[in-house]
């Protein structure tokens, strides 16, 4: 994605992959400064481990305590989390209003926590956050308390196994997002919601999965004549574009990147 954008805009940067584990993450961060790298992306399981080595954190990264993008400004490293930015921007690109709206969100993994945080920062007034009652549920409950303290959004935690509560929450939802891996291989024929009657037309249904391009959840939503049905491709593109802009101080040519990188991949 990034190398395609660098080539298109004539930027003399290269995006390279390095295998770094949690035991060597400090040395990798030191190398960013020593080698005068402009920045880096960070993947799991290092998103949390890298936080302690940042000089600054963006508001979202500070709340989540996870970083997926590092920007180096003359040796000062700022940690950002662009995953949630990508999600919210994908809604805006579809003409969906976010301010003052209600989000029902399923899945409290890395993507879900980033989405919940950025959605609150960007103006959603209410988030009903669903996950099964496990370790992630407790982590999400703690995160929800932080979001409630630091934003004007009201976040409530719910048990995903409580189907009656799940369906009732969807009745008043403006946006539903599935931030789980259900719908991705090998679960392509599965969906957390099987009944189109759970949805209403005047809402948006989003699946963060983008391979396949049309998931089982999206098919169910289309049967309900939901106005906006969105896969995760826009989120992926926009989170990358947010990182690109942080490093380069200019916009990524998203349509060009989409054509060059994603349209060639069989979805």
DRENTORKE-821499 format. One record per atom (N, C-alpha, C): residue in one letter; x, y, z. Coordinates in pm, whole numbers, padded with zeros to 5 digits, always signed. Layout:
AXYZ...
This chain:
X+00082-00120+00000X+00000+00000+00000X+00087+00126+00000X+00177+00135+00098X+00256+00258+00113X+00358+00274+00001X+00423+00167-00040X+00520+00178-00148X+00453+00220-00279X+00331+00173-00302X+00257+00216-00421X+00230+00366-00416X+00194+00415-00296X+00167+00559-00280X+00296+00640-00293X+00406+00593-00235X+00534+00664-00247X+00574+00676-00394X+00562+00567-00469X+00598+00569-00611X+00510+00666-00689X+00381+00663-00662X+00287+00750-00734X+00319+00897-00713X+00354+00933-00589X+00378+01074-00555X+00525+01115-00565X+00612+01021-00602X+00753+01054-00615X+00822+01083-00484X+00777+01019-00376X+00837+01038-00244X+00948+00936-00224X+01065+00982-00183X+01182+00896-00170X+01182+00823-00035X+01079+00745-00013X+01066+00662+00106X+01052+00516+00061X+01084+00425+00153X+01060+00282+00129X+00995+00222+00253X+00893+00140+00232X+00821+00074+00341X+00869-00070+00346X+00938-00106+00455X+01001-00237+00468X+00944-00312+00588X+00951-00444+00583X+00900-00528+00690X+01016-00587+00770X+01006-00580+00903X+01105-00637+00993X+01035-00726+01095X+01094-00841+01122X+01039-00935+01218X+01094-00901+01357X+01010-00843+01440X+01050-00798+01573X+00960-00862+01677X+01017-00927+01778X+00934-00985+01883X+00936-00895+02006X+00857-00930+02105X+00844-00844+02223X+00974-00831+02302X+01066-00928+02286X+01193-00922+02358X+01290-00822+02295X+01269-00789+02169X+01362-00700+02100X+01295-00569+02058X+01175-00544+02108X+01102-00424+02065X+01173-00296+02105X+01237-00293+02223X+01308-00172+02264X+01421-00138+02168X+01496-00240+02126X+01604-00217+02030X+01551-00168+01897X+01436-00219+01856X+01377-00176+01730X+01335-00029+01738X+01279+00012+01852X+01239+00152+01870X+01362+00242+01872X+01467+00197+01939X+01593+00274+01940X+01645+00292+01798X+01630+00189+01715X+01679+00194+01577X+01604+00299+01495X+01478+00322+01528X+01402+00426+01456X+01471+00561+01473X+01515+00587+01595X+01586+00713+01621X+01725+00711+01558X+01803+00607+01583X+01942+00600+01538X+01952+00607+01386X+01863+00537+01317X+01866+00533+01171X+01786+00645+01107X+01729+00731+01192X+01650+00845+01145X+01537+00803+01051X+01470+00693+01088X+01351+00653+01014X+01240+00755+01036X+01157+00774+00938X+01045+00868+00953X+00938+00812+01045X+00928+00680+01047X+00827+00620+01133X+00815+00472+01110X+00708+00415+01163X+00687+00271+01152X+00542+00237+01179X+00501+00123+01128X+00378+00059+01172X+00414-00054+01267X+00322-00085+01356X+00344-00190+01456X+00226-00286+01450X+00255-00415+01448X+00150-00516+01447X+00149-00592+01579X+00047-00675+01597X+00040-00758+01717X+00151-00861+01714X+00211-00897+01830X+00167-00859+01966X+00239-00736+02022X+00298-00655+01935X+00382-00544+01982X+00308-00412+02002X+00180-00407+01966X+00108-00279+01976X+00103-00226+02119X+00090-00315+02215X+00088-00272+02355X+00229-00260+02412X+00315-00353+02373X+00452-00354+02426X+00529-00228+02391X+00497-00168+02277X+00574-00052+02230X+00535+00077+02301X+00422+00080+02366X+00369+00203+02426X+00470+00265+02525X+00532+00182+02608X+00622+00234+02711X+00745+00305+02655X+00775+00284+02527X+00893+00344+02467X+00863+00469+02385X+00738+00513+02385X+00700+00634+02314X+00726+00758+02400X+00758+00869+02333X+00771+00997+02404X+00635+01064+02422X+00547+01042+02326X+00414+01100+02330X+00314+00998+02276X+00188+01017+02311X+00081+00934+02258X-00032+01022+02209X-00096+00982+02099X-00217+01051+02053X-00328+01023+02153X-00436+01102+02151X-00547+01076+02245X-00600+00933+02237X-00617+00880+02116X-00669+00744+02102X-00570+00641+02156X-00443+00655+02122X-00341+00560+02169X-00329+00565+02321X-00346+00683+02378X-00336+00696+02524X-00452+00621+02592X-00572+00633+02536X-00687+00564+02595X-00676+00414+02576X-00644+00372+02455X-00639+00229+02424X-00516+00163+02486X-00407+00241+02499X-00278+00187+02539X-00227+00084+02436X-00242+00123+02310X-00192+00042+02199X-00157+00136+02084X-00048+00104+02017X+00004+00188+01909X+00022+00104+01783X-00029+00154+01670X-00002+00085+01543X+00079+00171+01447X+00101+00298+01482X+00178+00388+01396X+00269+00476+01481X+00396+00483+01443X+00494+00567+01512X+00543+00673+01416X+00551+00796+01464X+00603+00908+01385X+00727+00962+01457X+00835+00975+01382X+00962+01024+01437X+00984+01168+01392X+00975+01261+01486X+01003+01402+01459X+01133+01439+01530X+01244+01427+01456X+01376+01462+01510X+01405+01391+01642X+01374+01262+01647X+01404+01183+01765X+01293+01175+01867X+01188+01255+01850X+01071+01249+01938X+00970+01154+01873X+00942+01044+01942X+00852+00943+01886X+00712+00957+01944X+00615+00972+01854X+00475+00981+01894X+00402+00857+01845X+00332+00792+01938X+00255+00674+01904X+00111+00709+01874X+00060+00657+01763X-00078+00679+01721X-00147+00545+01704X-00279+00547+01701X-00356+00429+01663X-00455+00472+01555X-00430+00428+01433X-00511+00474+01319X-00623+00377+01281X-00634+00262+01350X-00737+00165+01314X-00877+00225+01326X-00903+00291+01438X-01034+00353+01457X-01058+00468+01362X-00952+00542+01332X-00964+00651+01234X-01011+00594+01100X-00954+00480+01063X-00992+00417+00937X-01138+00379+00934X-01188+00327+01046X-01329+00289+01052X-01421+00410+01039X-01397+00512+01119X-01485+00630+01116X-01481+00696+00979X-01362+00706+00920X-01353+00768+00788X-01427+00687+00683X-01429+00554+00697X-01503+00471+00602X-01652+00500+00609X-01702+00534+00727X-01843+00574+00740X-01866+00709+00672X-01780+00804+00700X-01793+00938+00643X-01789+00932+00490X-01701+00846+00436X-01690+00831+00291X-01821+00783+00229X-01901+00711+00308X-02029+00661+00260X-02144+00759+00289X-02110+00878+00339X-02212+00978+00367X-02288+00953+00496X-02228+00877+00588X-02294+00842+00713X-02254+00942+00822X-02351+01002+00885X-02328+01096+00995X-02290+01017+01121X-02190+01066+01194X-02147+00995+01315X-02177+01073+01443X-02180+01203+01435X-02197+01283+01556X-02338+01265+01614X-02341+01234+01743X-02467+01219+01812X-02538+01087+01784X-02471+00993+01721X-02534+00867+01681X-02499+00753+01777X-02576+00643+01764X-02554+00525+01847X-02487+00415+01765X-02379+00360+01822X-02306+00250+01762X-02324+00124+01846X-02362+00015+01782X-02359-00117+01845X-02238-00189+01787X-02150-00233+01875X-02020-00287+01833X-01999-00425+01893X-01968-00522+01808X-01943-00659+01854X-01796-00693+01835X-01731-00738+01944X-01591-00779+01936X-01500-00681+02005X-01435-00729+02113X-01351-00642+02195X-01202-00675+02181X-01164-00720+02061X-01023-00740+02032X-00956-00608+01998X-00840-00614+01934X-00767-00492+01902X-00845-00397+01812X-00910-00451+01709X-00988-00366+01619X-01107-00305+01691X-01178-00386+01769X-01296-00336+01839X-01266-00226+01938X-01158-00242+02015X-01123-00139+02113X-01081-00009+02044X-01010-00021+01932X-00971+00098+01857X-01093+00169+01799X-01187+00091+01746X-01309+00149+01689X-01391+00218+01797X-01409+00153+01911X-01487+00214+02020X-01427+00347+02063X-01295+00349+02078X-01228+00470+02125X-01240+00584+02026X-01210+00557+01899X-01215+00664+01799X-01357+00710+01773X-01452+00616+01777X-01592+00653+01758X-01636+00752+01866X-01594+00727+01989X-01627+00818+02100X-01559+00953+02081X-01432+00952+02044X-01358+01077+02023X-01416+01160+01909X-01471+01092+01809X-01522+01161+01690X-01670+01196+01697X-01734+01169+01810X-01867+01226+01828X-01984+01132+01844X-01965+01000+01834X-02076+00911+01866X-02119+00938+02010X-02250+00942+02033X-02298+00975+02168X-02319+00851+02254X-02334+00734+02190X-02363+00612+02265X-02302+00492+02193X-02238+00405+02271X-02183+00281+02217X-02226+00166+02306X-02294+00069+02248X-02326-00057+02316X-02222-00158+02269X-02134-00198+02361X-02016-00278+02330X-02040-00422+02373X-02043-00513+02275X-02075-00654+02303X-01952-00743+02288X-01936-00833+02384X-01835-00937+02375X-01876-01051+02468X-01827-01170+02439X-01852-01279+02533X-01775-01252+02661X-01826-01304+02772X-01766-01275+02903X-01639-01358+02923X-01529-01299+02882X-01397-01360+02897X-01299-01250+02933X-01170-01276+02919X-01070-01176+02957X-01085-01048+02875X-01121-01062+02749X-01140-00943+02666X-01256-00858+02715X-01359-00923+02766X-01474-00850+02819X-01428-00760+02934X-01348-00812+03024X-01302-00733+03138X-01212-00619+03092X-01124-00645+02996X-01039-00538+02942X-01123-00429+02876X-01227-00471+02804X-01314-00375+02739X-01395-00294+02841X-01432-00358+02951X-01504-00286+03056X-01417-00174+03114X-01290-00203+03137X-01197-00102+03187X-01180+00010+03085X-01166-00030+02957X-01155+00070+02850X-01279+00158+02845X-01396+00096+02858X-01522+00171+02853X-01528+00278+02962X-01480+00243+03080X-01477+00341+03189X-01387+00459+03154X-01273+00431+03091X-01183+00540+03050X-01248+00628+02945X-01315+00566+02848X-01382+00644+02744X-01490+00732+02805X-01565+00676+02898X-01672+00753+02964X-01615+00872+03041X-01497+00856+03096X-01433+00964+03172X-01375+01072+03082X-01324+01032+02966X-01248+01124+02882X-01325+01182+02764X-01446+01131+02738X-01525+01181+02626X-01669+01205+02672X-01749+01258+02582X-01891+01280+02611X-01977+01161+02569X-01913+01055+02525X-01984+00936+02480X-02013+00844+02599X-02130+00781+02596X-02168+00684+02698X-02149+00543+02642X-02055+00469+02702X-02027+00332+02658X-02078+00235+02764X-02153+00134+02719X-02202+00030+02810X-02155-00105+02758X-02121-00195+02851X-02076-00329+02816X-02191-00428+02823X-02192-00522+02728X-02299-00620+02718X-02242-00757+02683X-02310-00860+02731X-02271-00997+02703X-02324-01039+02566X-02234-01077+02476X-02274-01115+02342X-02362-01239+02341X-02356-01320+02445X-02440-01440+02453X-02585-01409+02489X-02611-01284+02533X-02748-01244+02565X-02814-01194+02437X-02876-01284+02364X-02931-01252+02233X-03046-01152+02240X-03126-01159+02346X-03237-01065+02359X-03184-00922+02374X-03081-00905+02456X-03020-00774+02476X-02956-00726+02346X-02890-00817+02277X-02824-00785+02150X-02927-00732+02049X-03034-00804+02033X-03137-00762+01936X-03202-00630+01977X-03230-00615+02106X-03294-00491+02153X-03204-00370+02127X-03075-00386+02148X-02981-00276+02124X-02980-00235+01978X-02994-00333+01889X-02992-00304+01746X-03115-00227+01700X-03224-00238+01774X-03347-00169+01735X-03329-00018+01727X-03241+00037+01811X-03219+00183+01814X-03081+00222+01764X-03011+00129+01698X-02876+00156+01649X-02879+00236+01520X-02787+00330+01510X-02764+00398+01382X-02659+00324+01300X-02563+00264+01371X-02456+00189+01306X-02432+00060+01384X-02420-00051+01312X-02376-00177+01373X-02245-00217+01308X-02146-00251+01389X-02017-00295+01339X-01980-00429+01400X-01948-00526+01315X-01893-00653+01360X-01742-00644+01349X-01675-00637+01465X-01529-00627+01469X-01466-00759+01511X-01539-00870+01487X-01485-01002+01514X-01428-01060+01384X-01374-01180+01393X-01322-01248+01274X-01426-01337+01208X-01548-01339+01263X-01656-01419+01202X-01687-01363+01063X-01690-01451+00965X-01708-01408+00826X-01582-01420+00744X-01467-01428+00813X-01338-01448+00750X-01308-01599+00747X-01226-01642+00654X-01187-01784+00648X-01130-01829+00782X-01172-01946+00833X-01258-02046+00769X-01406-02032+00808X-01449-01911+00846X-01586-01890+00894X-01669-01808+00796X-01642-01826+00665X-01710-01745+00564X-01862-01760+00565X-01912-01876+00604X-02055-01899+00600X-02123-01873+00734X-02055-01800+00821X-02109-01772+00954X-02132-01622+00972X-02227-01590+01060X-02256-01452+01097X-02310-01450+01239X-02275-01349+01314X-02331-01335+01449X-02481-01310+01442X-02526-01252+01333X-02668-01223+01313X-02714-01295+01187X-02810-01384+01203X-02861-01464+01092X-02998-01417+01042X-03070-01342+01125X-03208-01304+01094X-03213-01159+01046X-03256-01134+00922X-03266-00996+00872X-03357-00908+00957X-03451-00968+01030X-03545-00890+01111X-03475-00816+01225X-03350-00852+01254X-03275-00782+01360X-03233-00642+01315X-03235-00617+01185X-03190-00489+01132X-03309-00404+01089X-03284-00274+01075X-03385-00185+01017X-03320-00107+00902X-03400-00056+00815X-03350+00005+00692X-03265+00129+00718X-03302+00207+00818X-03236+00336+00839X-03113+00324+00928X-03022+00234+00891X-02901+00215+00969X-02788+00178+00874X-02668+00168+00929X-02552+00119+00855X-02505-00009+00923X-02470-00107+00842X-02413-00233+00892X-02274-00248+00833X-02176-00264+00920X-02036-00269+00878X-01971-00398+00926X-01897-00461+00840X-01817-00577+00875X-01672-00541+00849X-01583-00555+00948X-01443-00516+00926X-01370-00615+00837X-01431-00731+00810X-01374-00828+00717X-01385-00773+00575X-01278-00789+00494X-01287-00745+00354X-01252-00857+00255X-01219-00973+00306X-01201-01090+00221X-01275-01207+00285X-01392-01243+00232X-01452-01200+00105X-01509-01058+00111X-01528-01000-00006X-01581-00864-00013X-01723-00855+00040X-01801-00960+00017X-01938-00964+00069X-01948-01080+00168X-01960-01048+00295X-01966-01150+00400X-02109-01196+00423X-02122-01302+00501X-02255-01352+00536X-02335-01242+00607X-02273-01170+00698X-02342-01060+00767X-02396-00959+00667X-02316-00923+00568X-02358-00825+00470X-02477-00875+00388X-02477-01004+00357X-02589-01063+00283X-02718-01056+00365X-02706-01082+00495X-02823-01073+00584X-02875-00929+00587X-02783-00833+00598X-02822-00692+00603X-02890-00648+00474X-02839-00696+00361X-02899-00660+00233X-03041-00715+00219X-03065-00834+00276X-03200-00890+00275X-03297-00803+00354X-03243-00730+00453X-03324-00640+00534X-03337-00502+00472X-03281-00485+00352X-03283-00356+00282X-03216-00244+00362X-03110-00280+00436X-03033-00181+00511X-02972-00080+00413X-02979+00045+00449X-02939+00153+00357X-02791+00149+00324X-02706+00131+00425X-02561+00129+00405X-02505-00004+00454X-02448-00082+00364X-02386-00210+00400X-02240-00204+00352X-02146-00214+00445X-02007-00181+00418X-01914-00294+00464X-01815-00327+00382X-01713-00422+00427X-01592-00347+00484X-01487-00420+00518X-01374-00359+00587X-01267-00299+00500X-01287-00300+00368X-01183-00247+00280X-01158-00098+00303X-01266-00023+00322X-01251+00120+00347X-01174+00148+00475X-01197+00066+00578X-01125+00082+00704X-00976+00057+00685X-00943-00050+00612X-00802-00083+00588X-00733+00030+00510X-00798+00075+00404X-00740+00183+00323X-00723+00311+00404X-00825+00346+00479X-00821+00473+00551X-00727+00472+00671X-00711+00356+00737X-00614+00353+00847X-00473+00367+00791X-00449+00307+00673X-00319+00323+00609X-00299+00466+00561X-00405+00525+00508X-00396+00664+00461X-00369+00760+00576X-00425+00731+00693X-00400+00816+00811X-00254+00809+00852X-00197+00689+00850X-00055+00675+00883X+00031+00745+00779X-00004+00728+00652X+00070+00791+00543X+00075+00943+00560X-00040+01000+00594X-00045+01146+00611X+00037+01191+00731X+00039+01112+00837X+00121+01146+00953X+00269+01148+00917X+00313+01056+00833X+00454+01051+00795X+00490+01154+00688X+00402+01173+00591X+00437+01249+00471X+00379+01389+00465X+00285+01419+00557X+00218+01549+00558X+00146+01578+00427X+00098+01475+00363X+00013+01490+00246X-00077+01367+00234X-00183+01381+00156X-00283+01277+00145X-00231+01159+00062X-00269+01041+00102X-00243+00923+00020X-00338+00922-00099X-00291+00885-00218X-00382+00870-00333X-00460+00739-00320X-00567+00745-00241X-00638+00623-00201X-00693+00544-00319X-00756+00612-00414X-00815+00539-00526X-00707+00469-00609X-00594+00533-00625X-00482+00471-00697X-00433+00348-00622X-00416+00361-00491X-00368+00249-00410X-00468+00135-00413X-00594+00166-00402X-00698+00063-00406X-00690-00016-00536X-00675+00054-00646X-00668-00013-00776X-00541-00096-00789X-00428-00040-00746X-00300-00107-00763X-00281-00226-00669X-00332-00215-00548X-00303-00316-00445X-00421-00409-00423X-00537-00354-00398X-00650-00436-00355X-00733-00493-00468X-00745-00422-00579X-00826-00473-00689X-00761-00593-00757X-00628-00611-00732X-00558-00725-00790X-00574-00850-00706X-00620-00832-00581X-00635-00945-00491X-00773-01006-00510X-00780-01136-00525X-00909-01204-00540X-00979-01206-00406X-01096-01148-00401X-01170-01137-00274X-01293-01228-00280
